[in-house]
Amino acid sequence: MDRVVAGRGGNKPIRYRFVVRGELRASATGLLEGLSVRREGGFSVITGKIIDQSQLHGDIDWLDERGIEIVSFSPAENPGLDRPGDIDG
């Protein structure tokens, strides 16, 4: 099985899906540029294209520095999960 890594070796950006505990407000996610957030039953689902490993690690660090618990993250299989405007301020 091939391992999927964001942007490695000139690959196209990969759409990732992060699930974090808690319902984030739009203002809390302003620095996660290019990613959309929707709230769902006590969790927030963050989706969007990750250009490279540096951005992936930066987004993970950004969440960690704010004490936001990452429940899971993986390449997103369903592009319909990425709908800008799903979260209100």
N, C-alpha and C positions, 0 to 999 in steps of 0.2 A: 504494500500500500504506500502511495506517495504521501509525503508529509507536506502540508500546505503552510507556507510561510509568507507573510505579507511582504510584497515587493522584492523578494529575493531574486537575484539573477535577472533583473529586468522584467520580471513578471508584472502584470497589470495589478493595480490596487485590488485588494480583497475586501469584500463586505463582511464586517464582523458584527456579532451580536453579543452584547454584554448584558447580563442580568445582575442588578444590584439590589440589596435590601433597602426598602424604604421608597417612598414616592417623592422623587426629586422635583423641584420646581424649575421652571425654565431659567430663572436667574441663577440657580445653583449650578447649572451646566453650561453657562455661557462660554467657558474657555474650551469646551470640547467642540471646537469648530468643525463644521461639516457633518456632525453626527446628529441624529434626531433621537428624541426621548419620548416614550409614552409610559404612562403609569398603568399598572395592572395588578390589582389585588395585593397591595402592600409591597410591591416591587416596582422597579423602573427598568424598562427595556431600552437600551441604548444601541442604536444600529447606525452603520454608515461605513463608508470606504476608508480603509486604512492604507496609506501609501507605502509605508515601509516599517521595518521593525522599530526604528527610532520613534515613529509616531505611536506605534502600539505600546511600547514601553512608557512613553510620555503620558499617554492617556491613562494607563494603569497606575502610574505614579501619581497623577493628578487626583484620581479617585482615592488612592490610599492616603495621600497627604491630608485629605479632608475627612478621613475616618469612614469613608463609604465602603461598606462590605461588598465585595464582588462575590456573587453566588456562583456565576459561571460566565465563561466567554468562549466563543468559538466562531469559526467562519459561519456566516449566515447562509442558510440554504434557500430561504424564501425572500426574494427582493421586496415583496409586498410588506415585509415587516418594517421597512424603512420609509416612513411616511412623515415628511416634515410637517410641523405644526400639530403633531399629536399631543403635545403637552402645552398647557396654558400657564401663564405666569401667575 
